[in-house]
């Protein structure tokens, strides 16, 4: 089925989560590449400094800790988290603004962020990208050759927690096992474009 000629009938933002190494980034990049006029990526706020080549407003909204805390205190984020000394958050205004332009916003969120969005009752659809097995996930993480052993073990421990959480009934609208990229992509596309009645 070709999805290029019509827009999804469900216009809610799509929250994609899953352990590091499952290919979720690749999957939603494909969704954005193949449907550039339909989907848009949510740009997070962060208090960390820009890395070489990063552009404000494109990669992140770079803000001071004070500005971040003010926005958080006023309920401006659907979810926020701290990694190391830096804060990251997804702003409601950012999602609303893009939705108002007719785009469906896609968010790449960690498990804690998913919990926050669900607790806030913010209208969204939740997709979890799972590895075929924990062994395969470990193989992929080691295959990258970019992480130290300590980092790999930390990611695997976190993946176990996330996979356990994903099994709770009602947490995600769709769980996609990414064994074959194109098959997983078709599943994601099919879910996003499913008529409201099928949900």
C-alpha positions, 0 to 999 in steps of 0.5 A: 500500500502506498501512503504518499497520497494521504495523511494519517487520520490520527494526527497525534504526535508519535512517541518512539522509544526503545533501548539503545542499539535497536535502530529506532533512530534509523527507523524514524529517520526513514519515516521523515525521509520518505514522508517529509511533508507529513512528519517532523522531528521534535527539537528538544531543549538542552542546557548543554553547549552546542557541539561542532556543526550543531545549529540552534533550533535545528539540532536542539534549542540551546538554553541556559539552566535558568531559562530551562528551569523557568520553562519547567516550573511553568509546565512548559515541558511534556517531559524532561530529564537530566543526564550528567550535568545537563538537562533535556526537555520536550516543549509543549509549545514546540509540539503544538506549533508544528502540529498547527502547521499540519505536521505530525510530530515524531519524538524520540524519548527515553523510558522515563520520558514516556512515563512522564508524557503518559502521566501528564495525559498529553495526547500521543501514540506510543511505539516501542522498538525492541531487539529480536533478542537481548543477545542480538542487542549485545551483538549490535552494541559491540559491533558498533565499536564505539563504546567502552565495555563499561558503557556497553554493560550499562546500556544492556542493563538499561535495555533489560529495564526498558524491555521489562517495562514495555511488557506492561499492558497498555504502556505502548500502542505498538511494539515492533521487533526490529529484526529486518529494517525494511520489515520493521519500517513497514510495520511502523508506517502501517501503524502510523497510517492506520485508520482511527477505527483500527486503533 
